[in-house]
Structures are given as C-alpha cells and as structure tokens.
C-alpha cells in the first residue's frame, strides 16, 4: 500500500468514529514534526482532538500544522518548539498548555533518537545523549503531564518504546537500554498513577517505513529487502499502522488497559529462528 493510501485509510477509520472519547480532547504530541509523530497528529486531528505539537524542528511542525489545517478545517493546533530533555522547557510548555486549554487529556511521548555504534567504540557522551533524550525526555514529559492529569483524576499517556526494548541487537546498546527503560518506566507509572485515574501504556514498534528509513534505503545504508525477509509478515510497518494502535490505546475503547507494552513489529520479536 502506498503511503498516501495508508494515510487516507487511517484518516477514514478515525473519522468513522471507531475510537471513543477522543473528540475535543487535548492531545500533547512530542516528536510531532515527522515520522510517527506526524502520523499520530493526523490520526488525532481526524478524531477532532485539539493538538499541541512539541518538537525541536519548528519548520517541520509548521509543515505538519499546514497539512492538518488543510485536511481538518477548524482543528485546534498549538506548535511549541523545544527539547524533551530540557526539564525547565518541558515544565514551561505544559504550564502554557494548561493556561491556554485548561488541561492535557492525552500525552503521546514519542520523541526519541536512534543510535548505531559498536559498544567498544561508543563515546560516553553519546551514551548519555541516548539516555537523556530517550529516557529522561520521556520522564520529564510524563511527570509534567502526570501532575496535571492526577490533579483532575483522569488522563492517558502512551510512551514510545521499541521492539529493541524487548529484544536486543548488536551495536545498539544505548538505544536498546534506553527503550527497555521506557518500557519499565511505563509499567511503574501505570501502577503508581492507575489508582489516581491515569492510564499509562507504551508501544514498541519494529521497523517502520518513515521518510528517514526511505532516505537510508536510498543512500544504501539500510537493506529494505533483508529487513522485510527477517519480518514474518514480509514487510515493514507504516507510520499509519502505528498511529492506529496509539489511537486505540488513547481511546475509551482501551479503558481497562494499563501498564501494557504493545509490540507492533510484524512478528520480528516473536521469531526465534535466524
């Protein structure tokens, strides 16, 4: 399926009222300027949610905003530039969101970075950067959202882990460790905040055909055929398929799901035979 067709199918499903309780909800999305975050923004806009896009890429966010407004006239969107691993900036942007819209209903903790380096050659500053963005950034945003949500007695957080937080890969020690930590942070917050009315879950995507992956394939730095063969479903996922999973977890349809890490990798992590 072409990416344009995949996006159209996702938007059509979202507009078909398949996901309960998302209309007019305030949805805060990190890493919203591209890739999975962009697909999530399109999905929730189609459900008539109000969006706060948070990313370091201001131009990318504005492009996404223009796409969303063209496809969803009247949709409420705020763009906030910043870094998820800047603790003070995160607290500030959530305070501004509360001032503007009164609360945050859903946090999609999606921002992160990838890293591929032999561990014996991995500089300490790169290890710390992976942890700072992939783990600390998730924590700072979850804590800021959690303070608002627990005060109201309701809210939903969906963190982005990875299949490499479930199974390991060589040359990815920093990435695997940071994403595994996100999975356990998710469970810890779920058991702590569940009694306060806040559900916390995570997604663990496998390889997904984002624009970044397509660029790596075009430059010969990623073997698309090899990855597809290794995946039991025989292909990579699409951003829209991952966004559909996030829609479900954020919706009232998933009201009894808490502390779950939902793997969406085409069977990669289940496949023990190499």
Beta strands, then each sheet from edge to edge (+ up, - down):
strand 1: 26-30
strand 2: 50-55
strand 3: 77-81
strand 4: 106-109
strand 5: 155-160
strand 6: 198-205
strand 7: 261-264
sheet 1: 3+ 2+ 1+ 4+ 5+ 6+ 7+
end
